[in-house]
Structures are given as C-alpha cells and as structure tokens.
Amino acid sequence: MSTNTIIDFERLHYGGAAHKGINPPISDTSTFWFDSAEEMAKTFEGEAQHFLYGRHSTPIHAYLGEALATLEGTEAAHLTASGMGAISSTVLQLCQAGDEIISSRTVYGGTYAFFKCFLPRFSIHTHFVDITRPEEIAKVMNAKTKLMYCESVSNPLMEVANIPVLAELAKKNRVKLVVDNTFSPLSITPAEHGADLVIHSLTKYINGASDGLGGVICGAEEFMEALRDVNGGAAMLLGPTMDNQRAASILKNTKTLPVRMQQHSRNAHYLATQLEKEGIQVMYPGLQSHPSYVLYSALGNPEFGYGGMFTMDAGTKAKAFALLKNLQQERLGYLAVSLGSYGTLFSSPGTGTSSEIPEEARLEMGLTDSLIRFSIGLDHRIEDTCEKMKGCMRTVGIL
Ligand SMILES: *Cc1c(COP(=O)(O)O)cnc(C)c1O
C-alpha cells in the first residue's frame, strides 16, 4: 500500500555522499547562485531546473514535499506556511471571477469564512451542500463550476465524504475534486479514491507537536508547477511560503506519524466506546452507531484505525462549559483549539472554531452549543484517562 512507503525514508538519500547526515541539511538560504546569467535566464523561462529563490522552492521544501507526496500517493506536493495558505492558494489558482465552487456545508470554520465572506470580493460564488446527498450536488453543478471541495472527515461533525462517488461526479463534469485530509492522514488516502488535490493543515497530525504552522497541497506535478509559476502562480505571487527551519522540523516529525496515528486511533476508539457504553451520545466514525461507520471501514486503511477525533454531546451548553473547565483542572488535556497534538485538546466548536458559521446553518447541521470536540492524545494508559474523564463527567452532572 502506498501509505506505508512514508517509512521508506532510506530511499531518499539526503544530501548525497558528501554530507551523510541522517537528516537533510536545512536550506539556510533565501537565494541561490547561478554559474552564469544565461543559466539564470533559462531558469526564469522554465527551460532549466535550478533552485531560484526561497519563495519558489528550496531543497528542504523538496525533501518534505517528496515525503508528503509519497504519504498521499500523489506525483508531487507544494508546501505553504499554514493550512489556510494551502487552501486559499489552491482555490485562487483554480478559480477566476465568475467561477463557482461546490463545497460541503460542514468544513473548517476558516475555510467556510474564506468561501462565504472573502471570495465574493472576487466574484467567486460558493454553493454549500450536504455532500452525503449527491443529488444536491447535481442540482447546483453548472458550466461555471470549477471545483468541488470537502474534508475526508469533516470538522467538527465527523461526517465522512464518499470520495469515490464525489470523484466520479467531478470527472463527469470536468471539475477538480479538492479534499482536505487534515483529520485522517494515513487512515484515508483520498487520491487512491479519485481526489485530484489533497490538502493538509500540517499544523495538526502531520507535525503533531503543536509548535508551529504549516500546510501542503498534494497532486499532479503540473499543478504544483502552476502554483509556483513566476508569472501566474498563486503560491508564488501571494507568498504563503513555509520557512525552511520549520520545514526541517516538520520533516523530522513526519517520521513518527505512522505510530502516532495508530496510538491516537487506539486511544480515541477506546474512549469513544467506553463513553457510549455510559449512555453518552458520541460521534466517532469507528463506532457502529456512526452513520459513516460502513463507509469509513470501506475507504480507510484498517491498520491506522478511525483517527483520534470524536465529539460528544454534553446535553446543555452550561454542562459543556463546566466539563471543559473541569477536564483541564484535572489535567486531562488543554481547553484549546487545534488538534493532532501529542496531548489531548478539547473545545466547544459551536462557540469557538466553527463560530464563523451562522447559528441557523450550525443548528441545521447538528452543530449545537452542547457539543464538545476531543482530539485524543498519545496517553500511555488510556484506561486510567478514561476513569478520570468519567469522574469529571460525574462532577458536572453529565453522568
Ligand atoms: C486547522 C485546519 C485548517 C487550517 O489550517 P491552519 O494550519 O490553521 O491554517 C484547515 N482545515 C482543517 C480541517 C483544519 O482542522
């Protein structure tokens, strides 16, 4: 399976014979010298392959890009300074004034705001649909549609995208399918199921340390070349460039991703199962009660499980807020946005990370104020964590 090849880092002989470090040298440079002015001119004209300038690409970008393209089973990848840098560059590369986007209605709050509030400035219009109903997509598809956008596992509702069905629809209508795979690296490989472009916020699981931001776009070499084209590339001209030091740091963390994902999945699966047994309403795609359980089981790579994220309903907003405070006091994790960290993070998405979505739309999709989102950490003794967590729930009257 292509996803396993991320472990084959030996294949990428970093730095060549001269250097022999097991990690590549950090490209501590913003610019690159040429042997001749002729060679420089050829590079600008796209006739020669040469590192040019740090906003375009650097050797450390190439190393990390190759690792992430391998992870997602795509030809190439382009790095950005954040997940939003990857999303905005991709969309602005694909769309121009007058074009339309079809997006899942449950996407990351920042993505939602970008589509809903920012893109209309450039006359780019987005239709938000329930992607579990392909007939709704067909209704809004038209000659102006340029791309379909979804998350493989949606933030924060844990809705799973039927990527093969969406890919077929996209192909039939000659539009690109862009999938944000931030919640499920290794666990789901969207390109294997027909996604054209796969995006990650590296800030989350892939880096896994909550110490910096990053983003990536994985897909065809031709699209990456277009993104960094000196005349028309959105990434080159808008400049959301990943810093070289950060790229080196993220590359080191990617090496532990397979074992981390397995542990995140194991821990979240255990907690979700135990909490459900206590009668709590839990949304975790690894539970048979989840509407997408069968779909995730068919799409996913079983050895990496169903991921480290779940939500639970605390009953009321007051109980949700009390639980969040209590969990932090008992040192079970941090009341913080973001996810994919070594430690557990929890938040109230309805009032926090998804508050960009209007209340009416939130209620319609089941994103209530009593919802708590968990990103479960790498706890060694999850049974103990579970007992402590249940204790907190008793304290605030949920159990
Ligand atoms: C966090 C997140 C983003 C945005 O990434 P940043 O690195 O914060 O810019 C996009 N999509 C999803 C699903 C996310 O969780």
The ligand as an SDF file (V2000), in Angstrom:
LIG
                    3D

 15 15  0  0  0  0  0  0  0  0999 V2000
   -6.8190   23.7600   11.1650 C   0  0  0  0  0  0  0  0  0  0  0  0
   -7.4680   23.3640    9.9130 C   0  0  0  0  0  0  0  0  0  0  0  0
   -7.2750   24.0970    8.7420 C   0  0  0  0  0  0  0  0  0  0  0  0
   -6.4670   25.3770    8.7000 C   0  0  0  0  0  0  0  0  0  0  0  0
   -5.1160   25.1280    8.9520 O   0  0  0  0  0  0  0  0  0  0  0  0
   -4.0990   26.2210    9.5630 P   0  0  0  0  0  0  0  0  0  0  0  0
   -2.8090   25.4810    9.5870 O   0  0  0  0  0  0  0  0  0  0  0  0
   -4.6220   26.5960   10.9130 O   0  0  0  0  0  0  0  0  0  0  0  0
   -4.1000   27.3770    8.6340 O   0  0  0  0  0  0  0  0  0  0  0  0
   -7.8890   23.6460    7.5900 C   0  0  0  0  0  0  0  0  0  0  0  0
   -8.6430   22.5310    7.5840 N   0  0  0  0  0  0  0  0  0  0  0  0
   -8.8470   21.8010    8.6880 C   0  0  0  0  0  0  0  0  0  0  0  0
   -9.7090   20.5700    8.6140 C   0  0  0  0  0  0  0  0  0  0  0  0
   -8.2760   22.1910    9.8960 C   0  0  0  0  0  0  0  0  0  0  0  0
   -8.5020   21.4720   11.0030 O   0  0  0  0  0  0  0  0  0  0  0  0
  1  2  1  0
  2  3  1  0
  2 14  2  0
  3  4  1  0
  3 10  2  0
  4  5  1  0
  5  6  1  0
  6  7  2  0
  6  8  1  0
  6  9  1  0
 10 11  1  0
 11 12  2  0
 12 13  1  0
 12 14  1  0
 14 15  1  0
M  END
$$$$
